[in-house]
Amino acid sequence: MNTKLILLIGVLLLTSNGLYAQQNNGEKPNFLFIFSDDQRYDLIGALGHPEVKTPNLDKLVNGGATFTHAFNMGAWNGAVCVASRAMMISGLSVWDAQQQEEDFQNKADLKQFWPQLLEKAGYDTYMTGKWHVEADAESIFQQVVNVRPGMPNQTLEGYARPKNETDTIWQPWDKSFGGFWKGGKHWSEVLAEDALNFLEKAKKSNDPFMMYLAFNAPHDPRQAPKEYVDMYPVESISLPPSFMEMYPYKDSIGLSEELRDEALAPFPRTAYAVRKNIQEYYAIITHMDAQIGKILDALDASGKKDNTYIIFTSDHGLAVGHHGLMGKQNMFDHSIRMPLVIVGPKIPKGQKYSQQVYLQDVSATILDLAGVEKPDNTIFNSLLPYIKGKTESVYPAIYSCYLDLQRMVRTDRFKLIIYPKLNKILMFDLEMDPFELKDVSQNPTYSQIKADLFRQLLQLQKEYNDSLDISHLLALDVILEE
């Protein structure tokens, strides 16, 4: 066999680990993982949003691969980020993560989490920012600074506002309300400084690194310096296409004014209150984007950029006025879907992938890129096969949940939402109705599709150990009859 043919066979036999894990003459790649909080999937200018200003995230989108349909699997409590981050660090599905959460510290002590697997492979691991996981960050990462709680402190003045156009008691730039300003400097700016300090040290080291940078932004209280708020005059803010004064089923699905997130704006919702909240949402995102720019500049100056994968995502989305809701505890795309961008060696630039994935696939992707085998109990999967040409999602359908009050299954085109306590089924044709406004569950044209979706939901419940019995809903339309 000639030498060229032997070499060709060797190339063809390479796994994705072999293709990506060894860069620059055998060097292991570095990882810069940026994790925002509460950022809806479309809130990056380069993804087509006409209003929000994100020049640095735009650079990532234009310089890498964007997964346009990334989802969170749901939550067992109102703090959706807790479940999202538990799944991210553990690789477990939502209900398994809930069941094993009390054992997370023991798992950390036994070095079973993926940052610890990277450490075993020779990586320096670093963490700063929001944590909100039932294990000490210091037991999982080698270097940890400024661990933040689930959210900056919100004050009474920050709720049910603004009541009208003259309600100016609470302002995003007013440091007297604490929140992101607690300590004197905005937490997003502190995180950027932390990252810059680590990169200054990293440029002098030959060891590969993994940075876990978890912004609290753009979670409420949505605070930003005045110059960022002024970028978005209230009168210029567009209302969401799904704006409504009140979501009709809110109280029965856990979204009444007793839920903290929903209490942020007055009931019923007004156009002005929604625009004002959106203004502050955009402003804190743009302010965060400026801090990300500082981090990217520092990475470039470190000389490590060419061998570093940058991954950006968020733990879930947020309603902020869509469907008359403010929070993320619902099954609409604005709340379960988030941006997901990967930039780095051999990653195509400016490419978008529409396969449905889970945001927690990031953990498996990082291990894949590092050439580290993922644990057997990790249900999430590397995104590299899609980048390499795989056309179909490994997930035939996406599942999501909220407490025992909501269930969802979603394919590329259709979505089924279940409200068990209401005996209510909603169905949306996402191709015809991307803003999820027209319920087609009673349209005979969709009866077979509805039956198929329900079957898929039941199967996913089994797969993800969801014990909620929704079988009583079968009698509503006898939708599973052959």
Order of alpha helices (4+ residues) and beta strands (2+ residues): alpha-alpha-beta-alpha-beta-beta-alpha-alpha-alpha-alpha-beta-beta-alpha-beta-alpha-alpha-beta-alpha-beta-beta-beta-beta-alpha-alpha-beta-beta-beta-beta-alpha-alpha
